[in-house]
């Protein structure tokens, strides 16, 4: 790998930034709303996947995927939603961040649709049985819920998806050319008495038996 590249021209002010990017149109500025209207509710009900952005009190950031059956996010009101927290690797980066800094950003996806729904607000961790019961799958409740108090939401355009061809199967790489998660974990963790094969077995078992 090359040594770190030294940049000669760095943007340091909003004035410099806007001189390059320009200013948003009235349509872009006015599309932001502060509650979940019927359009947002419909979008969330059809979404099986979102990414959750958090940061701790020092500003260290994290982004984490959340996915389940279509409409897995529970909407309690036009300003409240709850994301189920299912069993995982127990790092709980996002959850620890929320405890120190409640500000979160959500990005909802619908497969094959280029536009996404962005929701920003304040989060709390909740364990109310009534809420968790509603999000049970195969009679297994989530461990807890991530409650988000909505402060703003808006539709994000499809340009990134169109440029990337993300939903176009013709752009997808051959399965045999994909990175091996087991090999990456093996090389990164460097644990004794493990192998790529044993790590792959652990991953496969978890996907089969411990999704819920």
C-alpha positions in Angstrom: 0.0 0.0 0.0 1.1 3.6 -0.7 1.8 6.0 2.1 -1.0 8.5 3.0 -1.6 11.0 0.2 -1.0 14.6 1.1 -3.9 16.8 -0.2 -3.0 20.3 -1.5 -6.6 21.6 -1.7 -9.0 21.0 1.2 -12.4 22.7 1.5 -12.6 24.4 4.9 -15.6 26.7 4.8 -19.2 26.6 3.8 -18.6 29.4 1.4 -15.9 27.4 -0.4 -18.2 24.3 -0.4 -21.2 26.2 -1.9 -19.0 27.9 -4.5 -18.4 24.3 -5.8 -21.7 22.6 -5.1 -24.1 25.4 -5.4 -27.4 25.8 -3.5 -30.4 23.5 -3.2 -33.5 24.4 -5.2 -36.8 25.4 -3.5 -38.1 21.9 -4.1 -35.2 20.3 -2.3 -35.4 22.8 0.6 -39.2 22.5 1.0 -39.5 18.7 0.8 -38.4 18.1 4.4 -41.3 17.5 6.8 -41.3 17.0 10.6 -43.6 14.0 10.9 -44.5 10.7 9.2 -47.3 11.5 6.7 -49.2 8.8 4.8 -46.5 8.7 2.1 -43.7 8.0 4.7 -45.9 5.4 6.5 -46.5 3.6 3.2 -42.8 3.6 2.4 -41.8 2.2 5.8 -44.5 -0.5 5.6 -42.9 -1.7 2.4 -39.3 -1.5 3.6 -37.5 -4.7 4.8 -34.1 -2.9 5.3 -32.6 0.2 6.8 -29.3 1.6 7.9 -28.9 3.3 11.3 -26.4 6.0 11.8 -25.2 6.9 15.3 -22.2 8.6 17.0 -21.0 8.8 20.6 -20.6 11.9 22.7 -17.1 12.4 21.3 -18.3 12.3 17.7 -17.0 8.8 16.8 -19.5 7.5 14.2 -21.0 4.2 13.3 -23.5 2.9 10.7 -25.2 -0.4 11.0 -27.7 -2.4 8.9 -31.1 -3.5 10.2 -33.3 -5.8 8.3 -36.3 -8.2 8.7 -39.6 -9.0 7.1 -41.2 -6.2 5.1 -42.6 -3.6 7.5 -40.6 -4.8 10.5 -40.4 -1.3 11.9 -43.3 -0.5 14.2 -44.9 2.9 13.8 -46.5 4.1 17.0 -47.6 7.6 15.9 -46.7 10.2 13.2 -43.6 11.1 15.2 -42.7 7.7 16.8 -41.3 4.5 15.5 -39.5 1.5 17.0 -36.8 -0.7 15.4 -36.5 -4.2 16.8 -33.1 -5.2 18.1 -32.6 -8.9 17.2 -29.7 -11.2 18.4 -26.4 -10.3 16.9 -22.7 -10.2 17.6 -23.2 -8.4 20.9 -20.9 -5.5 20.0 -23.9 -3.2 20.4 -21.9 -0.2 19.0 -25.1 1.6 17.9 -26.8 1.0 21.2 -23.9 2.2 23.3 -23.8 5.3 21.1 -27.4 6.0 21.6 -26.9 5.9 25.4 -24.3 8.7 25.1 -25.8 10.6 22.1 -29.4 10.1 21.1 -29.1 11.7 17.7 -29.7 9.1 14.9 -30.2 9.0 11.2 -32.2 6.3 9.4 -32.2 5.4 5.7 -35.0 3.1 4.5 -34.7 1.0 1.4 -37.3 -0.8 -0.8 -35.8 -3.4 -3.1 -35.7 -2.3 -6.8 -36.7 1.3 -5.8 -34.0 4.0 -6.3 -35.4 6.6 -4.0 -34.9 6.1 -0.3 -36.5 7.6 2.8 -34.4 9.5 5.3 -35.6 9.9 8.8 -33.6 11.9 11.5 -34.4 12.2 15.2 -33.6 11.3 18.8 -33.4 7.6 19.9 -34.0 5.8 23.2 -33.7 2.1 24.1 -36.9 0.6 25.3 -38.0 -2.8 26.7 -41.7 -2.4 27.1 -43.2 -5.9 26.8 -46.3 -4.7 24.9 -44.1 -3.2 22.2 -41.7 -6.1 22.0 -44.5 -8.6 21.7 -45.8 -6.9 18.6 -42.4 -7.4 17.0 -42.0 -11.1 17.8 -41.1 -13.4 15.0 -41.5 -17.2 15.4 -42.7 -16.5 18.9 -39.3 -14.8 19.7 -39.4 -11.2 20.9 -36.6 -8.8 20.0 -34.1 -8.2 22.9 -35.2 -4.6 23.0 -36.4 -1.8 20.8 -34.8 1.4 19.4 -37.4 4.1 19.8 -36.9 7.1 17.4 -38.7 10.4 18.0 -39.0 11.8 14.4 -37.7 15.3 13.9 -37.4 15.4 10.1 -38.0 13.1 7.1 -37.7 13.4 3.4 -37.3 11.4 0.2 -33.8 11.1 -1.2 -33.4 10.9 -5.0 -32.3 7.8 -6.9 -29.1 9.2 -8.5 -26.7 7.1 -6.4 -28.6 3.9 -7.2 -28.8 4.7 -10.9 -25.1 5.5 -11.0 -24.2 2.3 -9.1 -26.6 0.0 -10.9 -27.2 -1.5 -7.5 -30.6 -3.1 -8.3 -29.6 -4.1 -11.8 -28.6 -7.9 -11.8 -26.5 -7.3 -15.0 -24.1 -5.2 -12.9 -23.7 -7.8 -10.1 -20.3 -9.6 -9.9 -20.0 -13.3 -10.3 -20.7 -15.1 -7.0 -17.3 -16.8 -7.2 -15.6 -13.4 -7.3 -17.2 -12.0 -4.1 -15.0 -11.4 -1.1 -15.0 -14.1 1.5 -16.3 -12.9 4.9 -14.8 -15.9 6.6 -11.4 -15.3 5.1 -11.5 -11.6 6.1 -12.5 -12.5 9.7 -9.8 -15.1 9.9 -7.1 -12.7 8.7 -8.3 -9.8 10.9 -9.0 -11.7 14.2 -5.9 -14.0 14.1 -7.4 -16.3 16.7 -5.5 -19.5 17.5 -7.1 -22.9 16.7 -9.4 -21.5 14.0 -9.5 -21.8 10.3 -11.4 -20.2 7.4 -13.5 -23.3 7.3 -14.4 -23.3 11.0 -15.3 -19.6 10.8 -17.5 -20.2 7.8 -19.2 -23.0 9.7 -19.9 -20.6 12.6 -21.3 -18.1 10.2 -23.5 -20.6 8.5 -24.8 -22.0 11.8 -25.6 -18.5 13.0 -27.5 -17.6 9.9 -29.5 -20.9 10.1 -30.3 -21.0 13.8 -29.8 -17.6 15.4 -31.5 -15.0 13.3 -34.2 -14.6 15.9 
